[in-house]
Amino acid sequence: MYGILARSPGGATTRLEDVRFRALENSLEDNLRDWLFEEFRDRIAVSSSFGTESAVLLHLVSRIDRGVPVLFVDTGQLFPETIAYRDLLIDRLKLTNVRTVSSNDEDIRREDPAGTLWSVSTDACCAIRKVRPYQQAIRPFDALITGRKRVHGAARSDLDLVNVTNGQFRINPLFDWSAEKIENYLDNFGLPRHPLIAHGYTSIGCKHCTAKSDGGGSRDGRWSGSGKTECGIHLSTGWVSLRS
Ligand code: SF4
């Protein structure tokens, strides 16, 4: 039903505007109910890195539906603290459908057998360890809820509440949240922090490509000094859903 995007660009635009307009009129909680139980029922997932801010979105969603699929990409290069934090939040928020998505073993054997591709080409490494498995995992869904925010800067500076990427709705309910609002939410609900925050990290990805913050912004420790700001999972690839 929702896979009309590839076949009817005009219809997709209308539906995007409709979803966006309704969302801007309603409270966040009402929107989550609408997206999870009406508009995208059974065809929506949450995308989470279980990073420093992830508890906010996961807590919001868990109050509506603890069984919504939560997609988490394990690149095999993550900090052990992130895996532990994932397990802590699953337990704390009673999430029942967290799906850990891993790289294809054959791809790794063929393209990065030593696990050092990141040191040669971060784009190639992200492609096999993150983007490819993520694209596979999201195919059953018409919409993804992400935790992206404008305060992350760079390509996210003009992020909208809803957009369509690769034929899927990407819903960014926290798109206009400030760093202060995120902190207040975490405090107000007593949510546990990612353990690496205490060691100076503000945004956390893979261990080889994440540095402590130097105070330059919330994602300044990611691929530090390289100019790269996104792994690519939220970028357009030209792929469109043909589901009907
Ligand atoms: S963030 Fe670094 S280690 Fe992780 S997939 Fe991308 S390049 Fe590879």
Residues whose N, C-alpha, C, O or C-beta is under 5 A from the ligand:
A	BS01	SF4	T75 Q77 W118 T122 C125 C126 R129 K130 G205 C206 H208 C209
